[in-house]
Amino acid sequence: MLYIHHATLFTPHTRIDDAALLIDNGILQRIGASGALPSELDAESIDAQGSILAPGLLDLQLNGAFGDDFTAHPETIWRVAEKLPRYGVTSFLPTLITAPLERYDAARHVLKNRPPNFRGAEPLGLHVEGPFLNPQKKGAHNPAYLREPNSDAVKHWTRENGVWLVTLAPELPNALSLVEELATQGIIVSMGHTMATLAEANAGYSAGIRYATHLPNAMPTLEHRAPNAAGAVLANPEWIAGVIPDGIHLDPALVKIIWLAKKTRVNLVSDAMAALGMPPGAYRLHDFDCVVTDRDARLRNGTLAGSILPLDQAIRNFIQYTDCSLSEALQTVTTTPAELLNIQNERGQIQKGMIADLVMFDESLNVKMTIARGEIVFAV
């Protein structure tokens, strides 16, 4: 058992000062005021000393980290997962970009083979970003592997088989029927790397798309008479928008505009690549060379190639850019992605009976401790 007390707790909807909670067998068992929970428990005791305690962070778009790229080397997923708690991340979707279909099958096999005694952030399922993308908005994706939507190509893609989220362009031939098929399999479908018009994007939503990948990057410019894909997302309050708040992918003012339109339907993602947690230098994003500085990651032609943004820094940036509250910022990386993935009864909140995934921050929102399934997996 683990007993944490004297914490400033964010559920994240509700703030509880001088809070305590009890964890047993990886599950949150009791939550309340420090004085209301007995301290004479046969449990490891942690005095939070007023530190902020929040649900563990969930990253829906992570291409790699610590020198490892998931698309090139899916076998590194678990190795990266062990280290992610230093950023407060307790669960994530390993993201594979456009590649031969066999690479996605290899990644699904990796997820099924959990290492013994694993401790770290949980790789819930794959985010497959491609290969059904518009070549005009390919970004850092290899056009050699792009293809039109085809049911035969995804016949083994189900949530049970490890595919949880798929990004595609809804304007491509046969895309809408594929959206319906994937959604029937319990897979979340996202719009991204697209040239969709407003009408085409709305048709995608009607077919089952519920998420937008790194809005509005790799989409047409938002125009006053042609709001296009980004306008469809901003105008529909139900659409959840993934956003990379690194100050590179989007101007901070645009981040605030998206926040004002979407509020907690915003989902902060890192979109981090192999250089996350590493010094500047030369890295790979699948089969492309990238030049990484202390600010960004780019292909040699200057195209952005993911980010080097830790998810805890994303929270700090987002508050600075938008003036939102800490509670609101935390929701964008906890309850919002959990609800999208339909795991809100297990993760994303601090409630009795839920998995004990937690992160403890200092007053500057630096990670002090991360707890995954009731185990301390990172501590300063």
Buried (B, 14 or more C-beta within 10 A) or exposed (E): EBBBBBBBBBBBBEBBEBBBBBBBEBBBBBBBEBEEBEEEBEBEEBEBEEBBBBBBBBBBBBBBBBBBBBBBBBEBBBBBBBBBBBBBBBBBBBBBBBBEBEBBBBBBEBBEEEEEEBBBBBBBBBBBBBBBBBEEBBBBBBEEBBBEBBEEBBEEBBBEBBBBBBBBBBBBEEBBEBBEBBBEBBBBBBBBBBBBBBEBBBBBBEBBBBBBBBBBBBBBEBEEEEBBBBBBBBEBEEBBBBBBBBBBBBEBEBBBBBBEBBBBBBBBBBBBBBBBBBEBEEBBBBEBEBBBEEEBBBBEEEBBBBBBBBBBBBBBBBBBBBEBEBBBBBBBBBBBBBBBBEBBEBBBBBEEEBBBBBBBBBEEBEBBBBBBBBBBBBEE
